[in-house]
Amino acid sequence: MKKIIKIILLGICLVIFIYSAYNIYNYIKEENANKKLKKELIEDIITEVPNTELTRDKEKTPINVNFSTLKEKNQDIVGWIYSENTPINYPVVQAKDNQYYLHRLINREYNTSGSIFMDYRNNPNLEDDNTIIYGHNMKSDEMFGTLQNYKKQEYYDNHKIIYYFTQEKNYEIQLIAGYTASLKDDIYNLNEINQEQKEKLLQKSDFKSDINIRETDKLITLSTCSYEYEDARYILIGILNEI
């Protein structure tokens, strides 16, 4: 009888091992597919601006984005987000809901890494008081896996600016606040955000910014999963300035 129990337990352990190994294999396979697609996109779409040119003209951005080629790949692409010296260097897509690109790459293939996507409720031309962009919190630091680094003042001090590009205009995002929030946080409300609410954002922040926020400023919010409690999110908020 004991021998039979041991065989059964061994069989259960074997099944668990095979299942776990399969999931790990799929995770690595999907992450590699995501990285490969990103690399190909950057090679086809992005041109880096030499430092000498940036020095001469402070309004130049560190990269140029070829939207003509980019839009041929997927008409759902509404922008490109870039943060110097970080993995954040991605196209931004927008669908008719917030589920479609949650587990799809921009080539529409299923992948748990998903894509960086704009809230379906937002105007893609960034005309709302607050534009929300979502991305997964990847252990590899890909996608929005580096957002939680803004819990440390030193990281913010070295990464105060994120760039956002559209087919018509380029923007500089001046980061003003980052904190852990629930999905019920006011920042997920796309209606008009008054000055008092904007000031409260600064009070919640893990880092301190010396940027003054005005009532007319349009915000952009980057959102990713966090694990302090159920449905926790880490959000990074910036002021949108056209370059």
Secondary structure by P-SEA (a helix, b strand, c coil): caaaaaaaaaaaaaaaaaaaaaaaaaaaaaaaaaaaaaaaaaaccbbbbcaaaaaacccccccccaaaaaaaacccccbbbbbcccccbbbbbbcccccccccccccccccccccccccccccccccccbbbbbbcccccccccccccccccaaaaaaccbbbbbcccbbbbbbccbbbbbcccccccccccccaaaaaaaaaaccccccccccccbbbbbbbbbbccccbbbbbbbbbbbcc
